[in-house]
Amino acid sequence: MKMRIFYISVLLLSVLTIQAQEPMKLSLDSAVNYAVEHNKTLKNSRYVIDKSSQKIKEAISQGLPQIDASLDYTNFLGAEASLQLNPEAPPAIIEFNPTSNFKASASQLIFNGNYIVGIQLSKLAKTITEQSYQKDELEVKYQTMQAYYMVLATERILIKLEENLKNAQLIYKNTSNLARVGVIEETEAKRLSIMVTSVSNAVKSTERQIELGYNLLRFQLGLESNQQIELSTTLDDIANEIQINNMVVDTFNIESNVDYKLVELQGEIAKKSIDMAKASYLPSLVAFYSYTEKIKKPKFDMSPKHVLGLTLSVPIFAGGQRKSQLNQAKIDFDISENTKDLLTDQLTLLENQLNYNYKNLNEQYLSQKENVVISKEVLDQMDLKFQQGIVSSLDLTTSNNDYLTAETDLTGTILKLLNAELELRKLKNEL
């Protein structure tokens, strides 16, 4: 029976291990959605939003009824006081007996200008934290897609390098056999061995770059470093989709930009700060009520149990402090308006530059696709001619390098094109 339980445990452990080793399959959209949900930076941003909600409640609570209670005990350690109203009569001795009081008090703010504006500022602060979260989310999406693109591009280069390496190894093997029997010179085989070594080193370097890209992607997704990932969207699929959905024709609504929204909100904060400074000139009115129960009463006690009253505070003169605060608030508002105008100019220039970059890269992408086809045809012809002894190994190596350069340039251009399109979408808040 114990052996049976042992084998079942081993079997279950094996199944769980196999399941844990299964790679996570992610399309581009699913990777972005997963990052939004699990990225640690965004988790902190959501906590900040929750905190700002509590800040609003804190500001509102300052205007709600405030109730306090206290219990005290006082012992005068046998102290006495003498009271003599008639010089001819002996003084009256008053003993200070121990006292104990229970006191409850309540106060209610009736009017305070700073309180009203303070609530409005708290709500604006929450709106800013929500907008900051949108900016952080946009940045996480942007970086996740960049990491996804980089892995796809590097894997595409690796595939081409591995194909080229197999072909180079086959040619080198055949050339070495011919050189061994004396059909061709040994120098031809040595030249090809250099090409094989060069491509092999490129393969190893690219493999390390791929692992680095996966680590960056895991970081954005909030995954453990040992979690395997499998990407299901190809680089060509994304590039073709960009060609269909051309971003350049879209108009740029600057008000949709997250940075512009934040600057607008800062302007609202500056405007409310002016109202806050003006509210400091207004009076403040507070109502209060207190109840005192004498648990241990002194012998001479004239204090009432119930007290009800109003406190009106009227600011009269503060040496020009309030006026200076109001002027500073107005200056801050002017600064925020000027900052908004400056940002508008910067975003307009940036949008024009990004469109310019996108157009150039799109043209390069189309031309380099043709270059790859041509360089592959030339390489195939050189390979055939080399086998026929028409061209030397140097010519074949040159053609092979030209083909690898064309493939690498094409992949690099695709990556730049995708990132340029990504920059435009990020600018327009359309990720």
Backbone torsions as a table, in degrees:
resi	resn	phi	psi	omega
1	MET	NA	-43.3	179.2
2	LYS	-64.4	-38.5	178.8
3	MET	-66.0	-35.6	-179.9
4	ARG	-65.8	-43.9	177.9
5	ILE	-62.8	-37.4	179.5
6	PHE	-63.2	-46.7	-179.8
7	TYR	-65.0	-37.9	178.5
8	ILE	-64.7	-40.4	179.0
9	SER	-63.8	-42.8	178.4
10	VAL	-62.9	-40.8	-179.9
11	LEU	-64.0	-45.0	179.1
12	LEU	-63.4	-40.7	178.2
13	LEU	-62.9	-38.3	179.0
14	SER	-65.9	-41.4	-180.0
15	VAL	-64.5	-43.9	179.2
16	LEU	-64.0	-37.4	179.1
17	THR	-65.0	-42.2	178.7
18	ILE	-63.2	-42.2	-180.0
19	GLN	-65.4	-37.6	-179.1
20	ALA	-67.7	-26.5	-177.8
21	GLN	-87.5	-6.8	179.8
22	GLU	-67.6	133.1	-178.9
23	PRO	-71.3	151.2	176.1
24	MET	-85.0	117.5	-179.2
25	LYS	-86.4	125.0	-174.8
26	LEU	-133.4	125.4	166.3
27	SER	-82.1	174.8	-179.8
28	LEU	-62.8	-44.6	-178.4
29	ASP	-66.6	-42.6	-179.1
30	SER	-67.4	-33.2	177.1
31	ALA	-65.2	-42.6	179.4
32	VAL	-64.4	-45.2	179.9
33	ASN	-62.9	-39.4	179.8
34	TYR	-66.1	-40.2	179.5
35	ALA	-64.2	-40.7	179.9
36	VAL	-61.6	-34.7	-177.3
37	GLU	-82.5	-33.5	-170.0
38	HIS	-115.9	-6.9	-179.6
39	ASN	-62.1	132.4	-174.2
40	LYS	-69.0	-32.5	177.1
41	THR	-63.5	-42.1	179.3
42	LEU	-69.1	-31.2	175.7
43	LYS	-61.5	-43.3	177.6
44	ASN	-63.9	-37.6	178.6
45	SER	-64.1	-37.5	177.2
46	ARG	-67.7	-35.3	175.6
47	TYR	-63.3	-38.2	179.5
48	VAL	-63.7	-38.0	177.5
49	ILE	-63.9	-43.8	177.9
50	ASP	-61.0	-39.4	179.5
51	LYS	-65.8	-39.0	179.8
52	SER	-65.9	-31.7	175.2
53	SER	-64.6	-39.5	176.9
54	GLN	-67.6	-31.6	177.2
55	LYS	-64.0	-37.6	177.7
56	ILE	-64.6	-44.1	178.6
57	LYS	-62.6	-37.4	178.3
58	GLU	-63.7	-42.4	180.0
59	ALA	-66.0	-40.4	179.8
60	ILE	-67.2	-37.9	-176.0
61	SER	-63.8	-22.6	179.8
62	GLN	-66.9	-22.1	178.6
63	GLY	-98.6	0.1	177.6
64	LEU	-88.9	164.4	-179.5
65	PRO	-55.0	135.0	178.6
66	GLN	-110.5	120.0	-177.0
67	ILE	-119.5	130.9	178.9
68	ASP	-131.1	151.7	175.5
69	ALA	-137.0	146.8	179.8
70	SER	-145.7	151.8	177.3
71	LEU	-131.4	126.7	-177.3
72	ASP	-131.4	158.7	175.3
73	TYR	-138.9	131.3	-178.5
74	THR	-129.3	129.7	176.4
75	ASN	-121.9	121.9	-175.6
76	PHE	-89.7	5.6	173.5
77	LEU	57.9	44.2	175.4
78	GLY	76.0	14.6	-179.9
79	ALA	-65.2	149.3	179.9
80	GLU	-133.0	158.6	175.1
81	ALA	-132.5	143.2	-180.0
82	SER	-108.4	140.1	-179.3
83	LEU	-129.3	117.0	-177.4
84	GLN	-124.7	107.1	179.1
85	LEU	-89.6	-31.1	179.6
86	ASN	-116.4	122.6	-178.3
87	PRO	-61.7	-26.0	-178.4
88	GLU	-83.1	-17.6	-179.2
89	ALA	-97.0	150.9	178.1
90	PRO	-66.0	148.3	-179.3
91	PRO	-67.3	150.7	175.2
92	ALA	-87.2	131.0	-179.1
93	ILE	-95.5	124.9	179.0
94	ILE	-111.4	120.6	178.7
95	GLU	-89.1	139.9	176.0
96	PHE	-91.9	97.4	179.1
97	ASN	-76.0	155.9	173.7
98	PRO	-58.7	142.4	179.3
99	THR	-126.1	153.8	176.0
100	SER	-146.6	132.5	-176.0
101	ASN	-131.2	143.0	167.6
102	PHE	-110.7	126.0	-175.4
103	LYS	-129.6	133.5	175.4
104	ALA	-125.4	136.5	-178.9
105	SER	-137.0	149.0	177.9
106	ALA	-136.6	141.0	177.7
107	SER	-135.2	150.9	-179.1
108	GLN	-139.3	123.4	176.2
109	LEU	-73.1	124.0	179.9
110	ILE	-95.0	-46.0	177.7
111	PHE	-150.3	133.4	172.7
112	ASN	-158.8	118.1	-176.4
113	GLY	-63.5	-39.2	179.7
114	ASN	-63.6	-32.3	178.9
115	TYR	-63.9	-44.7	-178.4
116	ILE	-64.5	-47.4	-179.8
117	VAL	-67.5	-33.9	179.7
118	GLY	-61.9	-39.1	176.3
119	ILE	-63.9	-42.8	178.9
120	GLN	-62.4	-38.9	178.2
121	LEU	-66.9	-37.7	178.2
122	SER	-63.8	-39.8	178.2
123	LYS	-67.8	-38.0	176.1
124	LEU	-65.9	-37.1	177.9
125	ALA	-62.9	-38.3	176.8
126	LYS	-65.9	-40.8	178.0
127	THR	-60.4	-38.5	178.3
128	ILE	-65.8	-41.6	178.5
129	THR	-64.8	-36.4	177.0
130	GLU	-66.4	-40.4	178.1
131	GLN	-69.7	-35.1	175.8
132	SER	-64.4	-36.4	175.6
133	TYR	-63.0	-41.3	177.5
134	GLN	-60.9	-38.2	177.8
135	LYS	-67.0	-43.6	178.1
136	ASP	-63.0	-40.0	178.5
137	GLU	-64.1	-41.5	178.1
138	LEU	-61.8	-41.2	-180.0
139	GLU	-66.9	-39.5	178.5
140	VAL	-65.6	-42.9	176.5
141	LYS	-60.0	-44.6	-178.7
142	TYR	-61.1	-48.4	-178.2
143	GLN	-69.4	-34.4	176.9
144	THR	-64.4	-45.1	179.6
145	MET	-66.9	-37.5	176.1
146	GLN	-60.8	-45.9	179.2
147	ALA	-64.0	-39.1	177.8
148	TYR	-62.2	-46.8	179.0
149	TYR	-60.5	-43.3	-176.8
150	MET	-62.8	-41.8	178.6
151	VAL	-64.0	-44.1	-179.8
152	LEU	-62.7	-43.3	-179.0
153	ALA	-65.1	-42.8	-179.4
154	THR	-66.9	-39.7	177.2
155	GLU	-65.0	-35.6	178.0
156	ARG	-64.6	-42.3	177.0
157	ILE	-63.3	-40.0	-179.8
158	LEU	-62.3	-41.3	179.3
159	ILE	-61.0	-45.8	179.6
160	LYS	-64.5	-38.7	178.9
161	LEU	-66.0	-41.0	-179.7
162	GLU	-67.0	-39.0	175.8
163	GLU	-63.4	-43.7	-179.9
164	ASN	-66.1	-36.7	179.3
165	LEU	-65.4	-42.1	178.2
166	LYS	-61.6	-43.0	179.6
167	ASN	-65.8	-41.1	179.6
168	ALA	-66.0	-39.7	179.0
169	GLN	-65.1	-38.4	178.8
170	LEU	-65.9	-44.0	178.9
171	ILE	-63.7	-42.5	179.7
172	TYR	-62.4	-41.1	179.7
173	LYS	-61.8	-47.7	179.8
174	ASN	-64.0	-40.2	-179.9
175	THR	-66.2	-39.3	178.9
176	SER	-63.6	-38.8	178.0
177	ASN	-64.4	-40.9	179.2
178	LEU	-68.0	-38.4	179.2
179	ALA	-68.1	-32.6	-178.3
180	ARG	-66.6	-35.0	-179.1
181	VAL	-92.4	1.1	175.1
182	GLY	86.8	11.6	179.4
183	VAL	-70.8	-40.8	177.2
184	ILE	-128.2	170.3	-178.1
185	GLU	-75.0	151.8	178.3
186	GLU	-64.3	-25.9	-179.0
187	THR	-60.8	-35.5	179.9
188	GLU	-62.5	-42.3	179.9
189	ALA	-66.5	-39.0	-179.6
190	LYS	-65.8	-38.7	177.7
191	ARG	-61.8	-40.7	179.3
192	LEU	-69.3	-31.4	178.0
193	SER	-65.1	-34.4	176.6
194	ILE	-64.3	-40.5	178.1
195	MET	-63.7	-42.3	179.1
196	VAL	-62.5	-44.0	179.9
197	THR	-63.7	-41.2	-179.5
198	SER	-63.3	-45.5	179.8
199	VAL	-67.5	-38.3	178.7
200	SER	-62.3	-42.4	177.3
201	ASN	-63.9	-37.3	178.0
202	ALA	-64.8	-37.4	177.9
203	VAL	-62.5	-46.8	-179.2
204	LYS	-64.0	-41.8	179.1
205	SER	-63.9	-40.1	179.8
206	THR	-67.5	-36.4	177.3
207	GLU	-61.9	-39.6	177.8
208	ARG	-67.5	-36.8	177.3
209	GLN	-65.3	-35.7	178.4
210	ILE	-64.4	-44.5	179.3
211	GLU	-63.3	-37.6	176.3
212	LEU	-63.5	-41.1	178.4
213	GLY	-64.7	-39.6	177.6
214	TYR	-65.2	-38.4	178.1
215	ASN	-63.2	-40.3	177.8
216	LEU	-65.1	-40.2	179.1
217	LEU	-66.2	-41.0	177.5
218	ARG	-60.1	-40.0	179.5
219	PHE	-61.0	-45.2	179.6
220	GLN	-66.0	-33.4	-178.9
221	LEU	-81.7	-10.2	-177.4
222	GLY	73.8	30.1	-177.8
223	LEU	-96.1	161.6	173.3
224	GLU	-70.5	155.4	-175.3
225	SER	-67.7	-21.1	-178.8
226	ASN	-96.1	3.1	179.9
227	GLN	-76.3	122.7	179.3
228	GLN	-79.6	142.3	-178.5
229	ILE	-126.5	141.4	174.8
230	GLU	-127.1	121.3	-178.0
231	LEU	-91.5	127.9	-174.9
232	SER	-99.3	-15.9	178.1
233	THR	-91.8	135.4	-178.5
234	THR	-95.0	161.0	-179.9
235	LEU	-66.5	-39.0	179.9
236	ASP	-66.0	-36.3	178.0
237	ASP	-60.8	-44.2	-179.3
238	ILE	-67.7	-41.7	-179.6
239	ALA	-64.0	-40.3	178.7
240	ASN	-66.4	-36.2	179.0
241	GLU	-66.6	-35.8	177.8
242	ILE	-64.7	-38.5	180.0
243	GLN	-64.2	-31.4	179.3
244	ILE	-77.3	-48.2	-179.5
245	ASN	-97.4	77.8	-176.5
246	ASN	-71.6	119.2	-176.1
247	MET	-76.4	-18.7	-172.9
248	VAL	-67.8	-31.0	-176.5
249	VAL	-74.7	-14.9	-179.3
250	ASP	-71.5	142.4	175.0
251	THR	-81.7	153.8	-176.3
252	PHE	-102.8	111.4	174.4
253	ASN	-92.7	103.6	-172.0
254	ILE	-63.7	-25.6	-179.0
255	GLU	-70.7	-14.1	177.3
256	SER	-85.4	-11.4	179.9
257	ASN	-69.0	135.0	-174.3
258	VAL	-67.0	-37.4	178.3
259	ASP	-65.3	-38.4	177.7
260	TYR	-65.2	-40.0	178.3
261	LYS	-62.2	-41.3	179.5
262	LEU	-65.1	-39.9	178.4
263	VAL	-65.7	-38.1	176.4
264	GLU	-61.8	-42.0	179.1
265	LEU	-66.2	-36.5	175.7
266	GLN	-62.8	-34.4	175.6
267	GLY	-65.5	-38.0	176.7
268	GLU	-64.7	-39.3	177.0
269	ILE	-61.5	-43.7	179.7
270	ALA	-63.4	-37.2	179.1
271	LYS	-67.2	-41.3	178.5
272	LYS	-68.6	-28.8	176.8
273	SER	-65.2	-33.3	174.3
274	ILE	-63.8	-44.0	178.0
275	ASP	-62.8	-36.9	178.2
276	MET	-63.9	-42.0	179.3
277	ALA	-66.2	-37.4	177.6
278	LYS	-68.4	-36.0	-178.7
279	ALA	-65.6	-21.5	179.5
280	SER	-68.2	-14.1	176.3
281	TYR	-82.5	-14.5	-174.1
282	LEU	-86.0	151.9	177.3
283	PRO	-73.2	166.1	178.3
284	SER	-125.8	135.2	-177.0
285	LEU	-124.7	126.8	-179.0
286	VAL	-131.4	134.3	174.4
287	ALA	-101.5	145.9	-179.8
288	PHE	-143.0	155.6	177.2
289	TYR	-145.3	138.6	177.4
290	SER	-137.3	147.2	178.3
291	TYR	-129.8	131.3	-178.8
292	THR	-125.7	125.8	176.3
293	GLU	-110.7	122.6	-179.2
294	LYS	-83.4	109.3	177.3
295	ILE	-80.5	-47.3	172.2
296	LYS	-121.3	110.9	-173.7
297	LYS	-91.6	144.8	170.1
298	PRO	-74.2	165.8	-179.2
299	LYS	-67.6	-31.6	-179.6
300	PHE	-117.2	105.9	-174.4
301	ASP	-140.2	119.8	178.4
302	MET	-121.0	8.6	-178.1
303	SER	-78.1	138.8	-179.4
304	PRO	-80.5	159.2	177.8
305	LYS	-78.3	-38.9	-173.2
306	HIS	-111.4	132.1	176.8
307	VAL	-133.9	128.1	178.3
308	LEU	-129.6	135.3	-178.0
309	GLY	-163.5	176.2	178.2
310	LEU	-127.6	144.5	175.3
311	THR	-122.9	117.0	178.6
312	LEU	-109.8	118.2	178.2
313	SER	-107.6	120.0	-177.7
314	VAL	-115.9	115.0	176.3
315	PRO	-71.1	128.7	-177.0
316	ILE	-112.8	-57.3	-177.5
317	PHE	-149.1	132.0	-178.4
318	ALA	-129.8	26.2	177.1
319	GLY	68.4	23.4	-179.9
320	GLY	84.8	6.4	-178.1
321	GLN	-64.7	-46.7	-178.5
322	ARG	-64.3	-37.9	178.8
323	LYS	-64.6	-41.0	177.9
324	SER	-63.8	-39.7	178.4
325	GLN	-65.0	-38.7	177.6
326	LEU	-65.5	-43.3	178.8
327	ASN	-63.8	-38.3	177.2
328	GLN	-63.6	-40.2	179.4
329	ALA	-63.9	-38.4	178.1
330	LYS	-66.6	-39.0	177.6
331	ILE	-64.4	-42.1	177.8
332	ASP	-60.5	-37.5	177.9
333	PHE	-66.4	-42.1	177.1
334	ASP	-62.1	-39.6	177.6
335	ILE	-62.4	-42.9	-179.4
336	SER	-64.6	-37.7	177.7
337	GLU	-66.7	-41.3	178.6
338	ASN	-67.3	-37.5	176.9
339	THR	-62.8	-38.9	178.8
340	LYS	-64.5	-41.9	177.4
341	ASP	-64.5	-40.9	179.1
342	LEU	-64.0	-43.0	179.3
343	LEU	-64.5	-36.4	177.8
344	THR	-59.8	-44.9	178.1
345	ASP	-63.8	-43.0	-178.9
346	GLN	-64.6	-43.4	-179.2
347	LEU	-67.7	-35.5	177.7
348	THR	-64.6	-44.8	177.0
349	LEU	-63.2	-40.9	-179.7
350	LEU	-64.4	-40.1	179.8
351	GLU	-65.2	-40.3	177.5
352	ASN	-64.3	-41.9	179.9
353	GLN	-65.5	-41.7	179.9
354	LEU	-66.4	-38.5	176.1
355	ASN	-64.1	-40.2	178.5
356	TYR	-62.6	-46.3	178.5
357	ASN	-61.1	-41.4	-178.1
358	TYR	-63.4	-43.6	-179.9
359	LYS	-62.3	-45.0	179.9
360	ASN	-62.5	-44.8	-179.1
361	LEU	-67.4	-33.8	178.0
362	ASN	-65.2	-40.9	177.2
363	GLU	-66.5	-41.2	177.8
364	GLN	-63.3	-38.7	179.9
365	TYR	-60.8	-45.6	-178.8
366	LEU	-66.3	-40.7	-179.0
367	SER	-71.8	-37.6	-178.5
368	GLN	-73.6	-23.4	172.3
369	LYS	-62.4	-40.2	177.3
370	GLU	-68.9	-37.6	179.3
371	ASN	-62.0	-37.5	178.8
372	VAL	-65.0	-43.2	179.5
373	VAL	-62.0	-44.5	-178.2
374	ILE	-66.3	-45.9	-178.5
375	SER	-65.6	-30.6	177.0
376	LYS	-70.0	-40.3	177.2
377	GLU	-63.3	-42.4	178.5
378	VAL	-62.7	-42.5	179.7
379	LEU	-62.8	-42.9	179.0
380	ASP	-62.7	-40.3	178.5
381	GLN	-66.7	-41.3	178.1
382	MET	-64.4	-38.4	178.1
383	ASP	-61.5	-44.4	179.3
384	LEU	-65.9	-43.3	179.9
385	LYS	-66.7	-34.6	178.4
386	PHE	-66.0	-40.7	178.7
387	GLN	-65.1	-27.4	178.3
388	GLN	-88.1	-4.7	178.6
389	GLY	80.6	16.9	-177.8
390	ILE	-83.3	-37.7	-179.0
391	VAL	-118.0	163.4	-178.5
392	SER	-88.7	171.1	177.1
393	SER	-66.5	-28.5	177.8
394	LEU	-63.7	-41.3	177.0
395	ASP	-63.9	-40.1	179.5
396	LEU	-66.1	-41.4	179.0
397	THR	-63.7	-41.1	178.3
398	THR	-61.9	-44.0	178.7
399	SER	-64.8	-38.1	178.8
400	ASN	-65.3	-42.5	177.7
401	ASN	-64.1	-39.2	178.0
402	ASP	-62.2	-40.6	180.0
403	TYR	-67.0	-44.9	179.2
404	LEU	-63.1	-39.0	178.0
405	THR	-63.7	-41.6	179.3
406	ALA	-64.6	-42.2	178.7
407	GLU	-65.2	-43.5	179.6
408	THR	-64.8	-42.0	178.7
409	ASP	-63.5	-40.1	179.5
410	LEU	-63.7	-46.7	-179.9
411	THR	-63.2	-41.7	177.4
412	GLY	-62.5	-38.3	178.9
413	THR	-68.6	-39.7	176.7
414	ILE	-59.7	-44.6	-179.7
415	LEU	-63.3	-43.0	177.8
416	LYS	-64.2	-38.7	179.5
417	LEU	-64.2	-43.8	179.1
418	LEU	-64.0	-41.6	179.7
419	ASN	-68.1	-34.6	177.2
420	ALA	-65.8	-42.0	176.6
421	GLU	-65.1	-35.4	178.8
422	LEU	-66.3	-40.3	177.6
423	GLU	-61.5	-41.7	178.8
424	LEU	-63.9	-44.4	-179.9
425	ARG	-66.3	-37.0	177.5
426	LYS	-65.5	-41.8	178.5
427	LEU	-60.1	-37.6	-177.3
428	LYS	-90.9	3.8	179.8
429	ASN	58.4	48.3	-176.9
430	GLU	-122.9	21.4	177.6
431	LEU	-78.7	NA	NA
